[in-house]
Amino acid sequence: MPDKAYDRVISFLAEKKTYTAGADGLAGLHEVMLKYRDSFMAEVARRQTGEAANSLAEEDEERVAGELRRLPKGGVIATQDGAEVFVPEVWVRNLGMEHGDLVSAVPLGMIGQSPLFEFTVEERRGLGNESDRVGIIGPVVYHGGQWSIYSEEEEELISLNPREIRNLSIGEGDLVEVAYPAGDISAARVAWKFDHDDPYLADISPGKRPPQRSAEKRPVGDVADPLLAGKTVLVVGGDLYKEAYKQNFERRGAKFQWETGFQGGQGKGIESKVRSADAVVLVTEMMSHRLPDVESMCKRHRKPFIYAPSRGATGAVRACQKVFLTAREGK
């Protein structure tokens, strides 16, 4: 029984016990329903757990997947139909991707002429050592008009591309990783510029090949989302599917906020949550008419909002991504 129907029965019984003579039986039933309402709804939520979990596995029709082939900078997903999707270095590092991992990509749209993807590590295979990619970490030196890094392994200076130096705002002494295919230092690329306090550098000697990341050093996240990462999303309603919404947004790097949609909810603090949110999701099938007018709050504070059914957390994620993509395109 949905929460609205349950509350209507309680209201009906309350009215009957007040205005109908000889309604002792109804009064007793009313008290019982009030007493056990929370446990009843908890049982409903428990039965829906499986459905909520399944919403995490909703598939996108445009999702492609394949093994990651590590490049000197970034990597490519080689799909079964022969296509390749480029994975930028920032997402390779943020998710601790390695050569051979099974990675999927969902196209989100275009920023200018560049395609935008959401990347997910589907399976970590531990095949990083099989890559022919050689990475050298060390300080950048500038001498005689040439930028370079010294490699103890190659026992020589590796010249760096001045354009990459400019694009990454690298100065002399900055720590970087330079990578190239084994045996071809002429193809070296500046893969990454490190912060000096990066914990990854703790056990690395400058100029030597960096060790493979251990499982303990890998990030917890498994989804790289260039649109939702760092955004605050408020979901109003959808109480039975709260965890599904929470997991779908948080695994993409978003900060999740929530407000109950059950009838009887006080709705306290909703407006402050709306003010702090970057986007608001209104779950239409599980929202009480007693809640304040959230849509009006969103308009008042100029916050984008979307409507979503109770199930289908992934659909709400995609709708929010479209909102943020449109905002980027408008800049």
N, C-alpha and C positions, 0 to 999 in steps of 0.2 A: 504494500500500500504506500503510495507516495506521501511525502510529508504533508502536502497541502490537504490531501484527502483525510489524513489522520487528524489534522488540526480542525477540519470542518466537523468531523464526528465529535471531537471534544467540545467544540462550540455548541453543537446541537444539543448534546447531553447537558451542558451547563444551563442552557436556556430551558430545557425541559424540567430539570430538577428545581429550577427557581419558580417557574410559572405554572407547572402542572401539578395538581393535587395527587397525592398517592404515588409519587415518583421516587420512592425510596430506593427501589431497585435500580432505576436509572442513575440516581445520585451515587450509588455504590459503584456502578460501572464507570461513571465519570471519574471517580477518585482512582479507580484501578488503572484506567487509561492514562491519567496524568502521571501516576506513579511509575508506570512502566514505559512511558513514551521514549525516554532516552535509550533504555535497553533495547526497545523495539527497533529504533533507528540504527543503533549500533549493529544489530543483527542484519538489518538490510545492507548496511555498509560492508559487513563481513562477507555476505553473499555476493556482493558486487566486486570484491577484491580481484577475483580472477579476470573480470571484464576490464577493470581499471588497468591491471598489469598488461593485458593484451593490447591496450591502446598504445603502449610504449613501442610495440612491434609493428605498428601500422606502416605499410609500405608506400613509398612514393613511386608513382608510375615512371618517373624520369630518373630514378636512382640507377646508377651504374656502379659496378664493383669490379675489382681486380687486384692483382699484386702490385705493391709499390716498388718501382725501380728507382733507387736512389741516384740522384744526379749530383754533380759538384755543388750545385745550389738548388735546393728543392728536390722534387721527385716527380714521377709520372705514374699514374694508375693505368696499367695496360689492361684494357677490357677484352672480353672474349671476341668481340666483333672487330678487333684490330684498332679501335680508336684509343686515343690517349688523352688523359685529363691531367693537366699540370697542377701540382700541389706546391704552393709557395713555401719557402724555407721556414717562415714564421710558424706555419701550422705543423710542419714536420717536427719542429722543436717543441712547440707547446704541447703536443700530444705524445711526444716521445716515439714517433714513428721510426721504424727501421726498414731497411731493405727486405723485401719478401713479405711484409705484413699485408694482410687482406684489408683493403681500404675501400670504402664506398663514397660516392659523391652525388649530391643532389644540386642541380642548377637552381640558383635563386634569382638570376637576372643579370643585368649588365650595369657596370659603372663606367660610363664613357664607352670605350672600345674593349674593355676588359670584362670577361665573364666572371661571375661571382658564384662560388660553390660553398655548400656545407659539407664538411668531410667527417667521416666516422670511421674509427678503427674498429673493424668487425672482428679481427682475430690477430693477436700478436704471435708471431711464429718463431721469433728468436733466431732469425737468419741474417742478422746484421753483418756478421763476419764474412758472409759470402759475397758481399758487395765489393766491386773493384774500386770503390771510392776511397781516396786517401785524403785525410784531413790533417792539417798542421795548424797548431795554435801557437801564437807568439806575438810579440810587439811589432808594430809597423815601424820601419825605418825609412828615412828620406835622405838620399845622398846622390849628388850629381844630377839632380833633376829627376831621379827615379825613385818610385815607391816600391818597397820590397819587404819580404819577410825571410828570415833565415831558417832553413830546415836542417836540423842535425841529421835527419835520416838521409836526405839527399846530399848533405854536406855542401850546400850552395845556397845562394840567395834566389828566391823566387820572385820574379817581377810581378807587380800588381797593376791592374788596369786603372788609369787615372780617373776614368769616368765613375768606376765603382767607388773609388776613394771619395769623390765628390758627393755621390748619391747617398752614401752612408755617413757623411760628415766625419770622416776618419782623420785624425791628426797623428803626428809622430808620437810613438809610444803607446798608442791605443792597442788593446789586445783584440785580435781577430782570429777567426778560423778561415783558413784558405784551403780549398779542396780541389782535387783534380782526379781524372781517371788514372789508375796505376800505370806508370810508365810514360805519362804524357804531361809534364809540368807546364808545357806551353798552353794547356787548356785550363790552367788554374783560375778559379773564381774566388772572390771574397764572399764567403758564404754567410758570415755572421760577425757582428761587432759586439763584444762582450762588455757588460758593466764590470768595473774592477772588483766589485764585491760579489760577483756571481758565484754561488756555491759550487757550481759545476767545475770551476777552475781550481778548486782546493788541492786536488791531487795530481795536477797536470804540470809537467815541466815544459816551459816555453820551447817551441821549436820541435817538439816531439808529437807523434801521432796521438790524438786523444783516445782514451779507452772507450769501449762501448758502454753505454748507459746501463747501469744495473737496474733490475726490476724495482728496487727500492727508490731509485731516483726518478722513475718515470712519473709523469703527472697522473693524478687520479682521473682527470677528464678523458673522455673518449670521443668527444664531438668538437669540431672546430667550427664555430659559427661567427662569421665576420659581421653579422648584423645584430645578433642578440647579445653577444658577449659584452658584459659591463652595463647592460640596460636593466632597469627595474620594471617588472611587469606585475600588475595587480590583477588577480582573478577574483571576481565576485560571483558567488554561487558555485554550483557543481560540487556540493559537499561530499557526495559519495565518490567522486573522482578526484578529490583534492590531491592525493599522492601522485596520481598519474600526471596531473598538470605540473605539480612541483618538480617531479623528476625530469619531465620533458623540457622544462625551461631551465632548471639548474644545471643539467648536464650540458647545456649549450652556453653556460657561463653567465646566464641572466640571474639577477636577484629576484627571488619570488616573494610576492606578498599575496595575502589571501583574506577574504572577508566572507563569512558564512552567508548562505542564501536561504537558510531555513526560516520558516515563519517563526516569529517570536524572537528572532535575532534583533539585538538592540540597534545595530548599525552605528555604534559609537566609533568615532575615529575614522570613518570611511573617507571623509573629505580630506583629512590630512594624508591619508594613503594615496588618494587620487592626486593630490598636489605633488607628492614625491615620486609618483610613477612616471615612466616614459611612455607607457601604453597600458590600457585597461581592457581586460577581457570580461564581457558580461555573458554568463552562462544562462541562457534564456529559459531553459527547462527547469532550472532549480533556483529560482529567485523569488523571494516573497514580495508581495505587493506592499508589505509593511516597511520595507527598506526605503531609505531616502532615494530620491531620484538621482541615481548615479550618472545617468547620461547627461543630465543638466549640469552636474558638477564637472564632468569632463569638458563640456563646452565652455563653462565658465572659466576653467583653468587652462583651456586650450590644450587638452590632452587627447590624443587619438584613442578611439575605442572601437572594439569590434564585438560582434555578437557571435556566440558559439553554442552548439548543442551541448548537452551534458557529457556525452561521450565524444571522442575524437580530439584528444589533446593535441595530436600532431597537426590537425587542421588549424587549431588556434595558433600554434607555433608558426605555421606557414603564413597565416594572415598577419601576424605581428611582423614577420620578416618583410612582408610586402610594404607595410606601413613605414618601416625604417629604411627600406630601399628607396621608396618614393621620397622620403625626407632627404636622403643623400643626393638623389638626382636633382632635387630642387635647390641644392646649395650652389 
